[in-house]
């Protein structure tokens, strides 16, 4: 059984009814994680709250996302950024701002995961003009599921299916991803994400078929502030075939 087949089986098992007990909301039960590393979860901002996310990536890159929880089950956001923003070079801004919306029709229960339907046009790691895509493609339309358990703290399982509209280099259709987050004590979390990359492995695509394996560590500082450090593409799937695009993420969430 290859990695992609195993991943699709895991996706199926997470989207089907769970047989285990329900935990809290992930990340220690205080703040629902809205992404694993790059891909979305079923986590939401609470009604009347806002989130500011800063991603610092290679080549002086910076991406800012602002999201607002309009209802407990509905949020919207906008993002923009580019490469060369930090440093002395000329900034290369992304061609358009990103837009995201999340709708959660199903809350997590003892048997079932939380489900979110959403759209996110924001890719990661800068824009590749020649391919008309981001280095890491935007999720596009997605369906995400998340299930949480009490296990030596908290452990959260995430899975999703997505259809990206960045298709000029590879017009394959539905993609899939899975991820897990495990708390370590009251403040730290370890995360692992595997993006199958079905839509990024043919034609002129950057990926070569191994998918993207990403890891992160998060530190919940307090007061709605979380600091994260990530190492991406451990499978050497990307354009330069080197291990580890290192990025820093700052998340801040508060009520109005």
N, C-alpha and C positions, 0 to 999 in steps of 0.2 A: 504494500500500500504506500503510495507516494504522499508527500507532504500536503499537496493540494486536496487529494481525496480525503485524507484524515481531517483536514480543516473543514471541509464541507460537511463531514459527518458531525463534527463538533458544533457547527452552525445549526444543523438540524436539531441536535439534542437540546441546545439552549433555547431555540424558538418553540420547542414543544414543552408541555407541562413539566415542571420540575418536581422531583420527589423528595426534596429536602426542605429544611426549615428556612424561614425568611430571616434575614439579618436586618441591618440598618441601611442607610442610604449610601454607604461607601465612604471612603476617606475619613474613617472614624465616625461616620454618622452625622457629621456637622455640615458638610458642604458636598452636594452631589457632584461627582466628576462629570463634566460635560464632554470631555474627550478622553480617549485612552492615552495615546501619544499624539497622533495626527488625526485619527478617525473618531467620529462622534459616538457617544454613548446615549442611553436613554435618560441621562441625568438632565435636570432642568434647574433654572433659576426660579426661586420662589416669587410669588406675586409681590410686586412692589419693590423688587430688588434690581440691582444692576451689576454687571460684571465688566471689568477692564482686564484684557489679556494682552501681554506684551511678549512677542517671540523675537529673540535675538538669534540670528543665524549667520552662516558664513558670508564672507565678502561684505562685511559691514551691514548686513541685512536687518531690517526691523519691520515687524508686522504688528499692527494694533487692531484689536477687535473690541468693539463696544456692544454689549448685549443688555437687553432689558426684559425682565420677567413681567409680562403684562397680566398673566394669570398663572396659577400654579401649573397649568397644563399647556401654556402657550407663551413663547418667547420669540423675540426678533433681535437681529443684530446687524451691524455693518462693520466692515474691516477695510484697511488699506495699508500699504507699505511698499517696500522695494529693497533693492540691493544698493550698497554704497552710501546708505544714509549716515552710518557711523564711519568716521574717518575723513580723509582729505579729498577723496575722489568725487566725481560727479555722480549724484544719485541717479539710479535707474529705477524709476517708479513702475509699479505694476500698471498695466494698461487701464484697468477699471477697478473701482472699489468692489469688494466682495459683499454679498448679502446672504444672511442665513435666517431661517425660520424653523422652529421646532413645535410640534403638536403632539401631546402625549394622550392618546385615547384610552390607554390601559395602564392603571397603576399596578405596582408590584403587589402580589398577594402571597399567601403561603405556598400555593402551587404554581403560580404563573409569574414570569418576569414582567417588568415594566416594558412597555413598547412605545417607541417614538417614531413618528413619520416626520421627515424634514427635508429641507433643501439647504445646501451650502455651496456657493460658487467660489469660495476662497481656497485656492491651493496653497502649498507651502514651499519654502526654500527658494523663492525667486521665480521669475518668469522667463521662459525660453522662447524668444520671438520667432526663431526659425521653425519651431514645431507648434507654435500657437498653443502653448500649454505651460503649466507650472511644473517645476521639477518633480514635486509630489502633486499629483492631480487632485483637483477639488473633489469632494464626495459627490456633488450634484444631488440628485434625489436619493434619499436613503431611508432604510428601515432599520432601526437599532433596538436591541433587546439587552436588558441588564438585570442581573439577579444577584442578590447579596446574602451573605451567610455570616453567622457568628462562628469564627474559628480562630482561636488564639488572637483575638481582636476581631477584625473584619476581613473578609475576602469577597471580592466582587468579580463576577464573570460578565463579559460583554461580547456581543456578536452583532454583525450587521451585514446588510446587502446594500449595494449602492450602484448608481448609474451616473457616471460622470459625462458631462457634455464636452469635455476636452477629448475629441475623437479624431482629429486630423492625422495623428501619427499612428493610432491603433483604434480601429472601429469595433473592437470586441465590446460586448454588451455588459451584462450584470457582473459586478465584482463582489467579493466577499472579504470579510475580515473578522478576527477574533482578538480578544485581549483579556487580561486578568490584572487586578490590582490587589495587593496584600499589604495591610497595615503592619507596621513594626513599632509597637509602642503607641503613645498617644499622638505623635507628631509626624512620623515618617511613613511613607508608602513606597513600595516598589511596584513598577508597572512593566508589563510585557505586551507588545502588540505585534500581530502578524497580519499584514495586508497581502492577500493572495496575489494581487496585481494582474488579474486576468486581462484587464483593459490596458495593461502597460507591459506587453511582452511580445508583440508582433509588429510587423511593418517597420516603421521608423521609430518605434518606441524607445524610451530610455532604458527601461527594464529589460532583462534578458530571460525572464521566466522563473526566477527563483523566489519572487515576491520580496516584500520588505519586512524585515524583522527589526523592530525598534524596542528600546528599553528606556526607562526613565526612573528617576527617584524624585519624590516630592517631599518637601518639608512644610508643614502647616505652621506658620509662624504665629498666627493668632490674629484676631481682629479682621478676619476675612482675607488675610494675605497668605499666599502660598508661593513658594519658590520651587522651581523644578529644573533639573539638569537631565538632558537626554543624549543618548548615543543611538544614531539611526543607521539603518541598512547594514546590519551585521552579516547579512547574506551576500554582501558585495553584489547587489543587483543593479545598482545605479550607474549613472553615466561614467563616473571615473573609476568604478570597480574597486574603490578603497573602503576599508571598514571604518565606519564611524563618522558621520556628520554630527558634530557636537553642537548643541543648541541650548539656550537658556530660556526658560519661560517664567514669567511673573504673572500671577493671577490675583485679582483683587475683587471681592464681591461684598456688597453692602446693601442695606435697605435705604431707600430714599428718606 
